[in-house]
Amino acid sequence: MSTVTIPSRFNGPPSSGNGGYSCGVVAAALEGPAAVSLRRPVPLDQALELRHEDDGKVCAFAGDDLIAEAVQAAPLLAWDGPLPGLAAARAARLRAPIPASATFSYSA
């Protein structure tokens, strides 16, 4: 049995671990690419027990509570298509619908 701990400096929502960081820590228990699902808020500064299941997934538990599940994932394929030029990128930006309540704005 192994354990991992999410230090409080990697907090996300109040009193819980940042999702991306926490998923990365659990994913590291698998070889290669992984997909991780959080099932509950990740406790901070508490040892999480990593259990390697018979079906190949790794589950992180805090006591009896399932916190996260990690499974092997297919590797991502490299992009091999053409890249848009600056003019095409600007034209696409102008076609993108921006809600009136958008927090961020841009000028053309």
N, C-alpha and C positions, 0 to 999 in steps of 0.2 A: 504494500500500500504506500502511495506517495501523497503528499499534500502540497498545496499552493496557497499563498496568502496574497490578497490584494491590499497593498498598503493604502492608508487613508489619503495619501497625496494623489492617488489616482481615482479620486471620487468623481462621480458623474451626477446623477440625480441625488437629491438630499439623502445622506446616510447610506449610499450604495456606490458600488464600483462603476467606473466609466465602462460602458458596454464594449466599445472597441478594444480597450486595453484588456478587460477581463476575458473576452473571447480569445484574444491572442494568447493569453497565458494558458487557457485550457487547451487551445489548439496545439500548443507546443508539445503536449503529451502524445500527439500522434506524429507519425512519420509523414512528411510531405504535406500537400494542401489539405485543408480541413474546412468543414462548414460547422459553425457552432450556433446553437440556439440557446438563448437565455430563457429559463423557465420561471425564475423569481429574481427580485433585486439581489445583486451580489453584495454579501456582507463585507465590510471592511475590517482589516486587521484581525481576521479570524481564519484559522486553518480550514481549508476546504479539502475534503478527502476525494482523491481521484480514483475512481473504480474503472478498471478495464473490463468491459463486458465481453461475453463470449461472441457476440456478433460483431466485434471490432470497434465499437464506439467507446468513448471515454465519457463518464458522467462525473460531474463535480457535485458533492453533497456537503451541506452544512447540517450535521446531525442526520436526521432522517429526511430533510428537505432537499429535493433535487433542484439544483441551482442552474446547471448548464449541461448540455449534451454536445459532444463533438463527434463527427463522423468524417471518414475519408471523403475527399472531394476530387473530382477530375481536375487536372491542371488547366489553368486558363490558357487559351490559345493566343498567340501573339497576333496583333492587328497586322494584316497584310494588304489592306486596301489603300487607295490613294488618300492623301491628306488634303483637306480643303485649303485653298489659298485664303489670304486675308480678305479679299473681296467677297468670297463665298461665305466666310464666317460672319462678316458684317451684315450681309443680306439675310442670313439665317437669324441673326439677332433681331433684326427689324420685323421678321415674321413671327417671332415668339410672343405669345400673349402674356402680357404682364398685368397681374391683377392690380386694381386701383389701391388696394390695401398693402401693396408690397412694401416691405421694410427697406429694401435697397432699390436704388434707381440708377439709371445710366443715361448718358446723353449720346446721341448718334453722331 
